Amino acid sequence: MSNNYKIINDEKRLIEFIDWLPDLKPNETYYICLFARAKYSEGLVLPSRQTQLKRFTSNKAYLLSKIKQLECALGSYTYKGLPIPQQALALYINPNPRDLEKATRNSLIKFAHLITKPYTGYNPHTEVLSEIQTAHSRKVYMDFDFDGVEPLTVLGTLNDRNTINLDALHIIKTRGGCHVLVELSKIQSYFKNTWYQSIAQMEGVDNKGDELLPVPGCSQGNFTPFFFMKDMNPVTN
């Protein structure tokens, strides 16, 4: 039995996901978060539905090694002195690149406001990471988070309603449902004016937009997210 937290459950799937991510431009980075989620914690009372344990940025070349660095000794992640259990951990990434130039400008503005007031306990490093998180660069994907709905059900509905060309979709099976990522550059002109509302109004859509995504191949509670379309090869028209 390992004495370390296990973040990577399937390294092959993780590497395939990293390869799938858009290649970054010089001013871009990826933003990654490790959470402890209350609904996975089995009795440990957390201050909110998810508690942020670690967050960092990375390019594609170093992402695998940075994720491996999260696999520290069991008990290293704590809340009020209590060790956070393995099954509470969930790793997330924003698959749309973040803009470091925009984040730097926004950080300077934020610091200008902070420095004119009495110190309130803020951490400059935390402030910068928050600006990076919100400074999206290119919107490569629009993410729809389906809660309690299985990928085959989503695909069947999209296909039956002729909502969007299915080759524009990337579907990731998650612990509680799935994430449907629409690759915006691949949407056919016939669907351009209707696809968004059609998907947004589907049953089970919880969140939508520039969302954090559970990382395929890594921990999400006692589940390992994976590319549904690639792993399951569903039959579509």
C-alpha positions in Angstrom: 0.0 0.0 0.0 1.4 3.4 -1.0 2.2 5.9 1.7 1.6 8.8 -0.7 -1.5 10.4 -2.1 -2.3 9.1 -5.6 -3.2 11.8 -8.1 -2.4 10.0 -11.3 -4.4 6.8 -11.7 -3.8 6.2 -15.4 -0.6 7.9 -16.8 -1.3 6.8 -20.4 -4.7 8.6 -20.4 -3.1 11.6 -18.7 -0.4 11.9 -21.4 -3.0 11.5 -24.1 -4.9 14.4 -22.6 -1.9 16.6 -22.3 -1.1 15.9 -25.9 -4.7 16.8 -26.8 -4.5 20.2 -25.1 -3.9 23.2 -27.5 -0.3 24.1 -28.0 0.5 27.3 -26.1 1.6 30.6 -27.5 4.5 32.5 -25.8 2.2 34.5 -23.6 0.0 31.6 -22.5 -0.1 29.0 -19.7 -2.4 26.4 -18.2 -4.1 26.8 -14.8 -4.5 23.7 -12.6 -6.2 23.2 -9.2 -6.2 20.3 -6.7 -9.4 20.3 -4.6 -10.7 18.4 -1.6 -14.4 18.0 -2.3 -16.8 17.8 0.6 -19.1 15.3 -1.1 -16.2 12.8 -1.5 -14.7 13.4 1.9 -16.6 10.7 3.9 -17.3 12.6 7.1 -14.6 15.2 7.1 -16.3 18.5 7.4 -14.9 21.1 5.0 -15.7 24.8 5.0 -17.3 24.7 1.6 -18.3 22.2 -1.1 -14.7 22.2 -2.3 -11.5 23.3 -0.6 -8.5 24.4 -2.7 -5.4 22.6 -1.7 -2.9 23.5 -4.4 -3.0 25.5 -7.6 -0.3 26.2 -10.1 0.4 27.1 -13.7 2.3 25.0 -16.3 3.1 24.6 -20.0 2.5 21.2 -21.6 6.1 20.1 -21.4 6.2 20.2 -17.5 2.5 19.4 -16.7 3.0 15.7 -16.1 6.0 16.2 -13.7 4.2 19.0 -11.9 1.2 16.8 -11.3 3.5 14.0 -10.0 4.8 16.5 -7.5 1.3 16.6 -5.9 1.7 13.0 -4.8 3.1 13.8 -1.4 2.9 11.8 1.8 -0.5 10.8 3.1 -1.6 13.3 5.7 0.2 16.2 4.1 -3.1 17.8 3.0 -5.0 18.8 6.0 -8.0 20.8 7.2 -8.0 22.1 10.8 -5.2 19.6 11.6 -7.1 16.6 10.2 -5.7 14.7 7.2 -7.7 14.9 4.1 -8.5 11.4 2.8 -7.4 10.2 -0.6 -10.9 9.8 -1.9 -11.7 13.5 -1.3 -9.1 14.7 -3.9 -10.0 15.9 -7.4 -7.6 17.5 -9.9 -9.0 20.1 -12.3 -7.6 22.1 -15.3 -8.9 24.9 -17.5 -8.4 23.5 -21.0 -8.5 27.0 -22.5 -5.1 28.7 -22.2 -4.7 31.6 -19.8 -3.1 34.9 -20.9 -0.1 36.0 -18.9 0.1 39.5 -20.4 -3.5 40.1 -19.5 -3.0 38.6 -16.0 0.1 40.8 -15.4 -1.8 44.0 -16.4 -4.7 43.0 -14.1 -2.4 42.2 -11.3 -0.8 45.6 -11.5 -4.2 47.2 -11.2 -5.2 45.0 -8.3 -1.9 45.7 -6.5 -2.4 49.5 -7.0 -5.7 49.2 -5.2 -4.4 47.0 -2.4 -1.3 49.1 -1.7 -3.4 52.3 -1.1 -5.3 50.7 1.8 -4.2 49.1 5.1 -2.9 45.6 4.8 -5.7 43.1 5.1 -3.7 39.8 5.1 -3.6 39.3 1.3 -0.9 37.2 -0.3 0.6 38.7 -3.5 1.3 35.2 -4.9 -2.3 34.2 -4.4 -3.6 37.4 -6.0 -1.5 36.8 -9.1 -2.7 33.2 -9.4 -6.3 34.5 -9.2 -5.7 36.9 -12.0 -4.2 34.2 -14.1 -7.2 32.0 -13.5 -9.6 34.6 -14.8 -7.4 35.9 -17.7 -8.6 33.6 -20.5 -6.7 33.9 -23.7 -8.2 32.0 -26.6 -11.6 30.3 -26.2 -10.8 27.1 -27.9 -13.5 25.2 -26.2 -16.9 25.9 -24.7 -17.5 23.5 -21.8 -20.9 22.2 -20.8 -20.9 20.3 -17.5 -23.7 17.7 -17.4 -24.6 16.5 -13.9 -26.2 13.1 -13.6 -26.4 12.5 -17.3 -24.4 9.8 -19.1 -22.5 10.6 -22.3 -24.5 8.2 -24.5 -27.7 10.0 -23.4 -26.2 13.4 -24.3 -24.9 12.1 -27.6 -28.3 10.6 -28.4 -30.1 13.8 -27.7 -27.7 15.9 -29.7 -27.9 13.6 -32.6 -31.7 13.2 -32.5 -32.2 17.0 -32.4 -29.5 17.7 -35.0 -28.0 20.2 -32.6 -24.4 20.3 -33.8 -22.0 18.4 -36.0 -20.7 15.7 -33.7 -17.1 16.0 -34.9 -16.8 19.3 -33.0 -17.4 17.5 -29.7 -15.0 16.1 -27.1 -16.7 14.3 -24.3 -15.1 13.4 -21.0 -16.8 11.0 -18.7 -16.6 12.2 -15.1 -17.6 10.9 -11.7 -21.1 12.4 -11.7 -21.9 12.7 -15.4 -19.8 14.2 -18.2 -18.3 17.3 -19.7 -19.0 18.2 -23.3 -16.4 20.4 -24.8 -17.3 22.0 -28.1 -14.3 22.9 -30.3 -15.5 26.3 -31.5 -13.4 26.3 -34.7 -15.0 23.1 -35.9 -18.7 24.1 -35.7 -20.3 24.0 -39.1 -21.9 27.2 -40.4 -25.4 25.6 -40.4 -25.3 25.4 -36.6 -23.5 28.7 -35.8 -26.6 30.6 -34.6 -28.4 27.8 -32.7 -26.0 25.3 -31.2 -25.2 27.2 -27.9 -28.8 27.7 -26.7 -29.8 24.2 -27.8 -27.1 22.6 -25.7 -27.4 25.1 -22.8 -31.1 24.2 -22.4 -30.6 20.4 -22.3 -31.5 18.5 -19.2 -28.6 18.1 -16.7 -26.5 21.1 -17.7 -25.0 22.4 -14.5 -22.3 24.9 -15.5 -21.3 26.2 -18.9 -18.6 28.4 -20.4 -14.9 28.7 -19.7 -15.0 26.0 -17.0 -12.6 23.9 -14.9 -12.4 20.3 -16.1 -11.6 17.1 -14.2 -8.3 15.9 -15.6 -8.5 12.6 -17.5 -6.3 9.9 -16.0 -6.3 11.6 -12.5 -8.2 11.4 -9.3 -11.8 12.7 -9.0 -13.0 11.1 -5.8 -12.8 7.4 -6.4 -13.2 7.8 -10.1 -10.8 8.4 -13.0 -12.2 10.6 -15.8 -11.5 9.6 -19.4 -12.3 10.6 -23.0 -15.6 8.9 -23.7 -15.5 9.3 -27.5 -12.0 7.9 -27.7 -12.3 5.1 -25.1 -15.8 3.9 -25.8 -16.0 4.5 -29.6 -19.8 5.1 -29.6 -21.6 4.8 -33.0 -22.7 8.2 -34.2 -24.1 9.4 -37.5 
